[in-house]
Structures are given as C-alpha cells and as structure tokens.
Amino acid sequence: MTDKKSHLYLLLSVFFVGNAFLAELTGAKIFSVGELLAPLFGPGSTPPQWLMSMNMSIGVLIWPLVFIISDIMNEYFGRNGVRKISFLTAILIAYALLFLLLANAMPPAAFWMENNQTAPDGNPFDINFAYQKVLGQGVNIIIGSITAFLVSQLTDAYTFQFIKKITNHRYLWLRTTGSTVISQVIDSFLIVYVAFYLLGNWTITEVLQVATLQYFYKVGIAIILTPLIYIIHWLIDRYLESSIISEN
C-alpha cells in the first residue's frame, strides 16, 4: 500500500510540475479569444466588439489542470502533500528564473546573429533582441507566478480541507469547485497585476479585463472537468484497493 501511494504521489507530482512549467513557458504570449472564435460567426461576419476585446495568456489554457491535480493530491495526501509539491515547484520555477536571467545576459555569437538577420518577409531582424524580449516577458511571468502560485495554492489546499471537514468528507464536487472558485481570485488577478502592471507596461484596465476573463475561464473549466475528477478518484481508489487485496 505504501509503495503504491508513493508511486501515486510521484506520478501526480510529475504532472503537477510539468503542467506548471509548461504554463510558465508559454504564458508570455497573449492571444485573442475573439480572433479564435471569429470563424464560428461565418465567413465575412464580424464578431461583436465585446468578444473581440477578450484576450488571455496562453499559459492559462493549461493551468486548470494544475489545480485539478492539486485537488486530487489534497484528497489523498492532505495539505502537507500539496504544500510540499507547491514549494518544490516554486523553487524549480525560481531556478528557471535565474537561468533565464543568465541566458539573456550571455553575449550572442556573431554567426548566429548573421544567420538570422533577415525575417521570412525580407525585413531586417534582430534575433537576440527577439530572444531577450520573449524571455524577458517570461521573467515577469515567473516572478508574478511564484507570488500568485504559492498564495493561491496554499489557499486552495486550506479551503479544500475546510470544505471536506464541514461536509463530513461528502460532496467531492463541492470541495474541488469551491476551493478553485476562491483560490483562483487570488491567482488570476495577482499574477497579471505583478507580471504585466508592476513589472510590465499594461494599464490597470487591461489587467482587470484579462484577469477577469482568465478567472471565469479557469473556474468554468474546473466545473466542466468535475466528472473527470470523479473518474480519476474512482481509478485511484481501485488502484489502491488492488494493493490491499494483493497484500492480504
């Protein structure tokens, strides 16, 4: 039983850290939700302005999976299990931040600059500037993310266990959704505020627009994926029960 629980914790931790890093890696790009959904209105149609003004970070698309995995870990390993992997992930993200700073400080090779001095459209292109620009935004994302990640994760873990206790371990859907609804207020707004307002060049209006959309997206996905949590919960119970049977 102990070995299987250890393997389960390791597997969930790998997915947790992997998804968190993938969100950090891609999070600097802001995509247009309106442009993405425009084809649904048919050829030649113009989507409404409110839709065209919707924008989100690419990294947010995968972030709900991090909180789903967090809730699963909380269910089987408690707050201590979530805290342990949360702090480890934050340390690894901080390590990535230091390496990004080092990468940006390294002098570019002359042949690398020369071989990439022309863009596909024929215009002059400074690849080192582009590299520093993209990774520089990544640095802002990481700083904002470490701050928001730890605060929201610890809030999520505490809220999950609180709801679990007051409902006498019933209503899995309530503690997974409830903890996400509360923790994502912190995560969605804090990361955008730190990364793009304090350390970036966004206006407070842009921060509120993007953060609000990202919050409702993450909460909406968490609700939609609730059946998946029940399926994963059932599979894990079968997995752990099979260990008890084999030991007997």
N, C-alpha and C positions, 0 to 999 in steps of 0.2 A: 504493500500500500504506500509506504514511504517513498519507494523508488518511483512509483507511478506518479505520485503527487509532485515529486521533484522534477520528473520529466515534463509534466504538465506545466509547471511554473516556468521551466526553461523555454518550452515551446511558446507559451503566451508572451514571455519576456522578449523573445526574438521578434515576434510580430509587433509587439508594442514599440520597441526601439526602432525596428526597421521602418515602420509607418511614420513614426515621429521624425526620423531623419529624412525620409522621402518628402514629407511636408515641408521641412526646413529647406531642402534642396531646391524645391520648385516654387516656394512661396513668394519669391521676389516678383514674379510675373502677375500682373493684374489683368484678368480677362473680362470681356464684355458679355454679360449674360444676355443682353438684348440682341447682340450680333449672333450669338449662338442659337437663340430661339427664333430669329427672324425668318428662317425658311419655313417655319410652321404656319406663317401667315400667307404663304403662297407667293408665287413669282410676281414681282412688281409691287407687292403690298408693302406698306410702311408700318412697322410696329409702332405702338403708342410710345410717346416720349418717356413716360414713366418706366417703361420696360427698357428702353434704350439707355437710360441713365443708371441701370443696375450693373454694378461691377463687383468682382470678388477676386481674392487671391487664389491662385491655382492650388496652393497648399491646403486650403480649406476643404477642397473636394474629398481628400482622404482623411482629414482629421477626425471625423466622426468615428472611424474605425478604431482610432486610438482610445477613445472614451468607451467604446463598446468593449474592447479588450480589457480596459481598466475596470469596468464593472464586473466582467467575468472573473478577473483576478480578485477583486474585492469580495465577490461571492464565496470563493473557495479559499482565499488566503488572508482575508481581512484587511484592515487598514495598514497594518505593518507590511504586508506583502506589496501593497500598492505604493506605500511610501518608499520602500526600498528600491523598487524599479524606477520610480519617479525621480529620485535623487540621482540614481545611476545614469538615467537618461539625460538629466540636466548637466551632469559632469561631462558626459560624452559630447553633448552639444556645445558646451563651453570649450572643450578641447578642439572641436571643429572650428569654433570662432577664432581661436588662437592661430590655427593653421591657415585659415582664410586671410587673416591679417598678414601672416608671413608670406603667403602666396602673392598678395598684392604688392608687398614691399620688394619682392625679388625683381632685379633688372631684367628686362626682356632681351632675348637673343636677337641679334641684328638680322640673321637669315629668316627667323620666324616672322619678324615684322615685315621684311621684304616679300616673303612668300604669301603674305596675307594683306598686302597693302591696297588691294582692289576688291571692292564688293562685287557680287554677281551682276549688279546693274551697271558696272563700269565706273562707279564713283569711288573716290579715294576712301580708304577705310583704315582706321587705326585699331588694330585688333587688341592691342594692350589696353587702350582706353576702354574698349568694349568689355574686356575681361574684368578690369578693375571696377567698371560701372556695375556690371551684373553681380559680381561677388561683393561689391560694396553694399548693394542693397541687401544681399544675403546676410551681411554682418548686422545690419539694422534689424532684419527679421529675427536673427538669432538672439540678439540682446533683448528685443521685445518678447520673444517667445520664451526664453528662460524665465523671465519675470512672470509672464502670464501663465506659463505652463505649471510652475510649481504652486502658485497660489490657487489656480483653478483645480489642479489635480488633488491637492490636499483638501480643498473644499468639497470636491466631488466624492472623495473617499469618506469624509466625515458625514456628509449628507446621506450617502448610500447606506452606511451603517446605522444612522439615526432612524431613517425610514424603515429599515429592516427590523430594528428593535421595536419601534412603536406599532408595527403591523404584525408583530409576532412571527416574523420570517415568511409572511404571506405576501402575495401580490408582487412578484418579481418585476412585472412591468412598471409598477409604481415607483420602486426604488431606482430602477435604471433610468426611467424617463425623468423622474423628479430630481435626481442628482445632476443629470445633464442640463435640465432647464435652469437650475441655479448656478452651477459652476460655469456654464458657457456664457453667462452675462459677463463674468469677470474675464474669461479667456478672450472672447470675441472683441471686447472693447479695449482691454488693456494692451493687447499685442499690437493692434492697429494704432492706438494712440502713441505708444512708445516708439514703434518702428517707423511710422510714417509721419508723425507730427513732431514729437520731441527730437527724433534723430533724422527726420526727412524734411520734405518740403510741402506736405499736404496742408490743406486748410482744415479747420475743425469741422466744417460742413462735410467735406469729403470723408473724413474719419467717421463721422456719425452715419453717413449713408452706407459706406462699405461695411462697417462693423455691425450695423443693424441687419443688413441683408445676410451677412455671414452667420449671425446669431440664429436667425429664423431658419436658415438652411441647415445648420448643424442640429438644431432641435427637431426640425422636420424629418431629417434623415434618421435621427435616433428613434423617433416614433415609428417610422416606416420599417426600420430594421428590428423592431421589438420581437416579431416572430422568429427572426434569426437567432436572437439571444436565447429564446426558449429551446430552439433546436440544438444550439451549442451546449446549453445547460443539460439537456437530455443526453446528448452524446457523451459528455464528460461524466455524468452520473453512471452511465453504462460502462464506461471505461474504468472508473474507479471501483465499481461493483464487481467487475470481472476480476480485478486484482484480489478482492476479498475472498471471492469464491475459490480462486486458484490457490490461495494461501491456506484455505481450510481443507 
